[in-house]
Every structure is written in structure tokens, then in C-alpha cells.
Amino acid sequence: LIEKMGVFSRGPTPEEVRAMEQRQHEQAAALREKELREMYHRITRVCFDECVHSMAITKHIMPGEEACIKACALKYYQLSMGMGQIFADMYISERR
């Protein structure tokens, strides 16, 4: 009865540990994918709203608007990567 209650539990087996680690890796990968999709949608929305003003007139993106979108997306990407690096450095510093 005591063993069934887990009082003398031996801990997870190596296989259970590997399975738990695999689940954690899969969850982390799914979270990264979700974050990338969200970033893509934010960049698309923000840069389109900022740069495209003539869709009602021409229904096509004009060359100046296209250049604006590319510059906006690049700037947003660089900012996001820089902030990600700062957060990663902070996390590493806290773990020490």
C-alpha cells in the first residue's frame, strides 16, 4: 500500500526523462513557431498600414510603397532580433 502511494518512489526512468525532455523541446519549438507567425503578422500589418496609401485608387502596391514596406520590415526585424538578444543575455546573466 505504501509503495502504491508513491512514498518510496524511485523517480523517473531514463526513458521517462527522455520523453519529458522531448515534450519540452516540442513545446518550445511550437512556441517559437507561434511567435514567428505573430511577428510576421505584426510586421505585415504595421508596415502595410504605414506605407500603403493608394490601394483604394490603384489596387496595386506602388514602387515607393514597396520600398517603404521593405525598409519597414527590415527595421522591425532588426529591432526584434536586437531585443531578443538583449533578453537572451539577461536570461544568461540571471542563470549565473
Order of alpha helices (4+ residues) and beta strands (2+ residues): alpha-alpha-alpha
